Amino acid sequence: MTKRALVSVSNKTGLIPFVKGLAEAGVEILSTGGGTKRALEEAGIAVVNVSDVTGFPEILDGRVKTLHPNIHGGLLAMRTNDEHIKQIEELGIEPIDYVVVNLYPFAETIANPDASFADAIENIDIGGPSMLRSAAKNHADVTVVVDPADYDAVLASLDASKEEQLALRQKLAAKVFRHTAAYDAMIGSYLTDAVGEENPESLTVTYTHKQTLRYGENPHQKAAFYESRTSSPSSIAQAKQLHGKELSYNNINDANAALEIVKEFSEPAAVAVKHMNPCGVGTGATVGEAYTRAYEADPKSIFGGIVALNRKVDRATAEKMAAIFLEVILAPSFSEEAKAILQQKKNIRLLEVAVTKGELEKKLASVHGGLLIQEEDHLGFDDGDIRIPTKREPTEEEWTALKLGWKVVKHVKSNAIVLTNGEMTVGIGAGQMNRVGAAAIAIEQAGERAQGAALASDAFFPYGDTVEAAAKAGITAIIQPGGSVRDNESIEKADEYGIAMVFTGVRHFKH
């Protein structure tokens, strides 16, 4: 019996040589009466129109083409089931042995900012997923191909053993169900957002494999990197690697943290990160000046760290960075001179990525047996309910330092304290079990630079002890959310030492 293949694709990559290979092997080609059929016929391949198989024309502007028993009967009939074979023979249905289908470009459609809701709806494929699922269910007899990357494997299998052919069909069937699940997840997400459903009864997310990593946080942990199908250009998933070793699990995490911090700044800025926390942040008139300050903020911790910049890296800045060991440098671009200097270091990773604030994304965090989801912490200084509860108001210089600290502290693991002088961080206390401990670390790191510095805290002070520690270190201004039942204790302590304190009304816990 002649084998038959039904071919209907939106992605024509590699299609012609693949279908020619099937035809040369004696496979009859069926296709819907659209672009696929036209492309095949122009390539000199004989094609049977699906309408001739169904005995029914395409209707409703092509919405109904393959939803017919002559198609799905040919796909779902089990070749080893005598009753199935008897039924399709009586009904004049011929088996279909190959299905080569990829779906309407829904993701590409909704990625276009000019696409309307109606455009999105029209790009929801119905017949394609139905054929794919039918063929995948009956993979014992039917070969189903959804990805052009599998064309060569299918052609190679034509001369393979039955066992090898079955193994390939099983592998391709699993891929189909992953593919249709991801497709439906995108549609479900789009429509859920469109109707404003905040917490649907079920959540299905889909990501595309980007790379298999050498290992995870530690060498004994397997890991991989998956990319959102709607990832922002200003995301680590969209970064272009220009040089260096493959990124590790920890590199990706740290680079993401550095990128998110440097996005906070409109002026030239540089951010150094170690283990998901900033160890130095600097601003300046130039990116080189900003980097120098980020380095001087903590010359010890920056060694082996990740640096993100929000301006093009020039020769002078590259020379400074090349003087120490850095794991990753990411920036919007690198001058040719900068690349030449940094590429002399064989292992350093250079990443080119847009550094702009994009659309807010949901933040997902896995817990054992479940998933937490929340909005991004997108509030900045201008979003707060700013008030000054102390007798003294900040000076202009203190305001600059306070705003810098407030930008940084929301990206530091809680409990978090950040000391700044208006141009750079001078001390950072991260991830402590109490606020006094975080302040002690930041003050010790700052040393003499604490004199005249500003302090930013991610959460309120339940007692006046942190303010007293700050005052004894010479800190002159504090920014914190406020809202403790014991706020008066902190306010009184600040007034006692002449410290200007700002309440924002916004908490920035980060776990």
C-alpha positions in Angstrom: 0.0 0.0 0.0 1.3 3.4 -0.9 2.2 5.5 2.1 0.9 9.1 2.3 2.0 12.2 4.0 -0.1 15.2 4.9 2.0 18.4 4.7 0.7 21.8 5.9 3.3 24.3 7.4 3.6 28.0 8.1 7.4 27.6 8.5 8.8 26.6 5.1 12.4 26.1 6.4 13.9 23.0 4.9 10.5 21.9 3.5 11.3 21.3 -0.1 14.3 18.9 0.2 12.4 17.1 3.0 9.3 16.5 1.0 11.3 15.7 -2.1 13.0 13.0 0.0 9.6 11.5 1.0 8.3 11.7 -2.6 11.4 9.9 -3.9 10.8 7.2 -1.4 7.3 6.6 -2.9 5.3 8.6 -0.4 2.2 10.4 -1.8 2.0 14.0 -0.7 -1.3 15.6 0.4 -1.6 19.3 1.3 -4.2 22.0 2.0 -4.8 24.4 -0.8 -2.7 27.3 0.4 0.9 28.4 0.6 2.3 24.9 1.3 0.7 23.3 -1.7 1.8 26.2 -3.9 5.4 26.0 -2.7 5.6 22.2 -3.3 4.1 22.4 -6.8 6.5 25.2 -7.7 9.3 22.9 -6.7 8.0 20.3 -9.1 6.5 18.0 -6.4 3.1 16.3 -7.2 0.5 17.2 -4.6 -3.0 15.9 -3.9 -5.3 18.6 -2.5 -6.9 17.7 0.8 -10.3 18.7 -0.6 -10.0 15.9 -3.0 -9.4 13.5 0.0 -12.3 14.8 2.0 -14.7 15.4 -0.9 -15.5 18.7 0.7 -14.2 22.2 -0.1 -12.4 24.4 2.4 -14.9 26.7 4.1 -15.2 29.7 6.4 -12.1 31.4 5.0 -10.0 28.3 5.5 -11.1 27.8 9.1 -12.3 24.3 8.2 -10.0 22.3 5.9 -8.8 19.1 7.6 -11.5 18.6 10.3 -13.0 15.6 8.5 -13.3 11.8 9.1 -11.4 11.1 5.9 -8.4 12.8 7.5 -8.7 11.9 11.2 -9.8 8.4 10.3 -6.7 7.9 8.2 -4.6 9.2 11.1 -6.2 7.4 14.0 -6.8 3.9 12.5 -4.6 1.4 14.2 -2.9 -0.7 11.6 -2.8 -3.8 13.9 -6.5 -3.6 14.7 -8.5 -5.6 12.1 -11.8 -3.9 13.0 -10.2 -0.5 12.4 -8.9 -1.5 9.0 -12.2 -3.1 8.0 -14.1 0.1 8.9 -11.9 2.5 7.0 -11.9 0.2 4.0 -15.7 0.1 4.0 -15.8 3.9 4.2 -13.1 4.4 1.6 -10.7 6.1 4.0 -7.0 5.6 3.3 -4.4 5.6 6.0 -2.1 8.6 6.4 1.4 7.7 7.5 3.2 11.0 8.0 1.9 14.3 9.3 4.1 17.4 8.7 2.5 20.3 10.4 3.5 23.5 12.2 1.0 25.9 13.6 -0.2 29.4 12.9 2.3 31.9 14.2 0.4 33.0 17.3 3.5 33.9 19.3 4.9 36.0 16.5 1.5 37.7 16.0 1.0 38.8 19.6 4.7 39.9 19.8 3.8 42.6 17.2 2.7 45.7 19.1 0.4 46.7 16.1 -1.5 43.4 16.2 -5.1 43.6 17.2 -7.1 41.2 19.3 -8.8 40.0 16.1 -5.4 39.3 14.6 -4.5 37.2 17.6 -7.8 35.2 17.4 -7.3 34.5 13.7 -3.9 33.1 14.4 -5.2 30.4 16.8 -4.8 27.2 14.9 -7.5 24.6 15.2 -7.0 22.0 12.5 -3.2 21.9 13.0 -3.2 20.9 16.7 -6.0 18.4 16.0 -4.0 16.6 13.3 -0.8 16.7 15.4 -2.6 15.2 18.4 -4.3 12.5 16.3 -1.0 11.5 14.7 0.9 11.7 18.0 -1.7 9.5 19.7 -1.3 6.9 17.0 2.5 7.2 16.8 2.7 3.4 16.7 1.8 3.7 13.1 2.1 7.4 12.2 5.2 9.6 12.0 4.5 13.2 13.1 6.8 16.1 12.5 6.3 19.5 14.0 9.8 20.9 13.9 12.0 21.3 10.7 15.0 20.3 12.9 13.7 16.8 12.7 13.4 16.5 8.9 16.8 14.9 8.5 16.2 12.3 11.2 12.9 11.3 9.5 14.5 10.9 6.1 17.4 8.9 7.6 14.9 6.6 9.3 13.3 5.5 6.0 15.9 2.8 5.7 16.1 2.0 9.5 14.8 -1.0 11.3 11.3 -1.1 12.6 12.5 -0.8 16.2 14.5 2.3 15.3 11.6 3.8 13.4 9.2 3.2 16.4 11.7 4.8 18.8 11.8 7.9 16.6 8.1 8.1 16.3 7.7 7.9 20.1 10.3 10.7 20.5 8.5 12.9 17.9 5.1 12.2 19.5 6.3 13.4 22.8 7.7 16.6 21.1 4.3 17.2 19.6 2.5 17.1 22.9 5.0 19.5 24.4 4.6 21.8 21.4 0.8 21.8 21.5 0.8 22.3 25.3 3.1 25.3 24.9 0.9 26.7 22.1 -2.2 26.4 24.2 -0.4 27.9 27.2 0.4 31.0 25.2 -3.2 31.3 24.0 -4.5 30.8 27.5 -2.1 33.4 28.9 -3.0 35.9 26.3 -6.8 35.5 26.8 -6.5 35.5 30.5 -4.6 38.8 30.4 -7.1 40.2 28.0 -10.1 39.5 30.3 -8.1 40.8 33.4 -8.1 37.5 35.3 -5.5 38.0 38.0 -5.4 34.6 39.7 -6.9 31.9 37.4 -7.8 28.5 38.8 -4.8 27.0 37.0 -1.5 28.4 35.7 0.3 27.0 32.8 3.6 28.6 31.8 5.9 27.7 28.8 9.5 28.2 28.2 11.9 27.2 25.4 15.2 25.4 26.0 18.1 27.8 25.5 21.0 25.8 26.8 22.0 22.8 28.9 24.3 24.1 31.6 27.4 22.3 32.8 25.9 22.1 36.3 23.8 24.1 38.7 24.7 26.0 41.8 27.1 23.2 42.6 28.9 20.6 40.4 26.6 17.7 41.6 23.4 19.5 40.5 22.2 19.2 36.9 20.8 22.4 35.3 19.4 24.0 32.2 18.4 27.5 31.0 15.0 28.0 29.5 13.8 31.3 27.9 10.3 32.8 28.0 8.7 32.9 24.6 7.9 36.6 25.3 11.1 37.6 27.0 12.1 41.3 26.9 15.0 42.5 24.7 16.4 43.9 28.0 16.7 40.5 29.6 19.6 38.1 30.3 17.7 35.6 28.1 18.1 37.9 25.1 21.7 38.8 25.8 24.2 38.2 22.9 27.4 36.6 24.1 30.4 38.1 22.3 33.2 36.3 23.9 34.2 33.9 26.6 33.3 30.6 28.2 29.8 29.3 28.3 27.7 30.9 31.0 27.1 28.9 34.1 24.0 28.7 36.3 25.5 31.1 38.8 26.7 33.5 36.0 23.2 33.8 34.7 21.6 34.4 38.1 24.2 37.0 39.0 24.1 38.7 35.5 20.4 39.0 35.8 20.7 40.6 39.2 23.3 43.1 37.9 21.2 43.9 34.9 18.1 44.6 37.0 20.0 47.0 39.3 21.7 48.9 36.5 18.3 49.5 34.9 17.4 51.7 37.8 19.8 54.5 36.6 19.4 57.0 33.8 22.8 58.5 34.4 26.0 56.5 33.6 26.2 53.7 36.2 28.1 50.5 36.9 27.0 47.7 39.2 29.2 44.9 40.5 27.4 41.8 41.8 28.5 38.7 43.8 26.2 35.9 44.8 23.0 37.8 43.8 23.8 40.9 45.9 25.4 44.2 44.7 28.9 44.6 46.2 29.5 48.0 44.6 27.4 50.5 42.7 28.8 53.7 41.2 27.5 56.6 39.1 29.4 59.3 37.3 29.7 61.7 34.4 31.0 58.8 32.3 30.7 55.1 32.4 34.4 54.9 33.2 34.0 57.1 36.2 31.0 55.0 37.3 33.0 51.8 37.0 35.9 53.2 39.0 33.5 54.1 41.9 31.8 50.7 41.7 35.2 49.1 42.0 36.3 51.4 44.8 33.1 50.6 46.7 34.5 47.2 47.5 37.7 46.2 45.7 37.9 42.9 47.5 34.4 41.6 46.7 34.3 42.7 43.0 37.1 40.2 42.3 35.5 37.3 40.3 32.2 39.2 40.1 29.8 40.3 37.5 29.7 43.9 36.2 26.8 45.6 34.4 27.0 49.0 32.8 24.3 51.1 31.2 26.5 52.8 28.6 28.8 51.6 25.8 32.1 50.3 27.1 35.0 52.4 25.7 38.7 51.6 25.6 39.6 53.4 28.9 36.9 51.6 30.8 37.9 48.3 29.3 41.5 48.8 30.4 40.3 49.4 33.9 38.2 46.2 33.9 40.9 44.1 32.4 43.1 44.9 35.3 41.2 42.4 37.6 39.5 39.1 37.2 35.8 39.4 36.3 33.5 36.6 35.4 31.0 38.5 33.2 30.7 42.1 31.8 27.4 43.1 30.3 26.6 46.4 28.6 24.5 47.8 25.7 27.6 47.6 23.5 31.4 47.5 23.4 33.6 49.6 21.2 36.0 47.7 18.9 38.9 48.8 21.0 37.2 47.7 24.2 36.5 44.3 22.7 40.0 43.9 21.6 41.3 44.6 25.1 38.8 42.4 27.0 39.0 39.5 24.5 42.6 39.0 25.4 41.2 37.4 28.6 40.2 34.0 27.3 37.5 33.1 29.9 35.7 36.4 30.5 32.2 36.5 29.2 31.1 39.6 27.3 27.4 40.1 27.0 25.7 42.7 24.8 22.1 43.4 26.0 19.7 46.3 25.9 19.6 48.1 29.2 16.1 49.6 29.3 13.1 49.2 31.5 10.6 47.0 29.8 7.2 45.7 30.5 6.7 44.2 34.0 6.8 40.5 34.3 5.4 38.1 36.9 8.1 36.7 39.2 8.0 32.9 39.7 9.7 31.1 42.5 9.5 27.3 43.0 9.0 25.8 46.4 8.9 22.1 47.0 5.6 20.9 45.6 4.5 24.3 44.4 5.0 27.7 42.8 4.9 31.3 44.2 4.0 34.1 41.8 4.0 37.8 42.4 4.4 41.1 40.6 7.8 42.6 40.2 8.9 45.1 42.8 8.7 48.1 40.4 8.2 51.0 42.8 10.8 53.6 43.0 11.4 56.8 45.0 8.9 58.8 43.1 6.2 56.2 43.8 6.6 56.5 47.6 4.6 58.6 50.1 7.6 60.7 51.0 7.5 62.5 54.3 10.1 63.8 56.8 9.3 63.0 60.4 12.5 64.5 61.9 13.2 68.0 62.9 16.0 68.3 60.2 15.4 67.9 56.5 18.0 66.4 54.2 20.4 68.7 52.4 20.6 68.7 48.6 23.7 66.4 48.8 21.9 64.1 51.3 18.9 63.8 49.0 21.2 62.6 46.2 22.8 60.0 48.5 19.4 58.9 49.9 17.9 58.4 46.4 20.9 56.4 45.3 20.7 54.2 48.4 16.9 53.7 47.8 17.5 52.5 44.2 20.1 49.9 45.4 18.6 48.6 48.6 15.5 47.1 47.0 17.9 44.7 45.1 19.8 43.6 48.2 18.7 40.5 50.1 16.8 41.2 53.3 17.6 42.3 55.9 19.3 45.0 53.9 21.2 48.2 54.7 23.0 50.3 52.1 25.3 53.2 52.8 26.0 55.8 50.0 27.7 59.1 49.5 25.7 60.2 46.5 28.1 58.8 43.9 28.6 55.3 45.0 27.8 52.7 47.7 30.3 52.7 50.5 28.9 49.8 52.6 26.3 47.1 52.0 24.9 44.7 54.6 22.8 41.9 53.1 20.8 38.9 54.1 21.1 39.2 57.8 18.6 37.9 60.4 18.3 41.3 62.0 18.6 44.8 60.9 21.3 45.8 63.4 23.5 43.0 62.1 23.0 44.2 58.5 23.9 47.8 59.6 27.0 46.6 61.5 28.3 44.9 58.3 27.6 47.9 56.1 29.2 50.3 58.7 32.3 48.1 59.1 32.7 47.9 55.4 32.4 51.6 54.9 34.9 52.5 57.7 35.7 56.2 57.6 33.5 56.6 54.5 30.5 56.2 56.8 31.2 59.8 57.9 28.6 62.0 56.3 27.0 59.0 54.4 23.3 58.3 53.9 21.8 55.0 55.0 19.0 53.2 53.2 17.0 50.4 54.8 14.7 48.0 53.0 12.2 47.9 55.9 11.3 49.9 59.0 13.2 50.0 62.2 11.4 48.3 65.1 13.8 49.9 67.6 16.0 52.9 67.7 19.2 50.8 67.9 20.0 50.9 64.2 19.7 54.7 64.2 22.0 54.9 67.2 24.6 52.7 65.4 24.3 54.9 62.3 24.8 58.1 64.3 27.9 56.7 66.1 29.4 55.9 62.7 28.8 59.5 61.5 25.9 58.8 59.2 23.8 62.0 58.7 20.7 60.9 56.8 18.4 57.8 56.7 15.8 56.6 54.3 13.4 53.9 55.3 9.8 52.8 54.8 8.5 53.8 58.3 5.3 52.2 59.6 6.6 50.6 62.8 4.5 50.9 65.9 7.8 52.2 67.5 8.6 54.7 64.8 8.7 57.4 67.5 11.7 55.7 69.1 13.7 55.9 65.8 12.5 59.5 65.1 13.5 60.7 68.6 16.9 59.0 68.3 17.5 60.7 64.9 16.5 64.0 66.3 18.9 63.4 69.3 21.8 63.1 66.9 20.6 65.6 64.3 20.0 63.0 61.6 17.6 63.8 58.8 15.2 60.9 58.3 12.9 60.2 55.3 9.9 57.8 55.3 8.8 56.4 51.9 5.8 54.3 52.9 7.2 51.5 50.7 8.9 48.3 51.9 11.5 46.5 49.7 11.9 43.0 51.2 13.9 40.7 49.0 14.2 37.0 49.8 
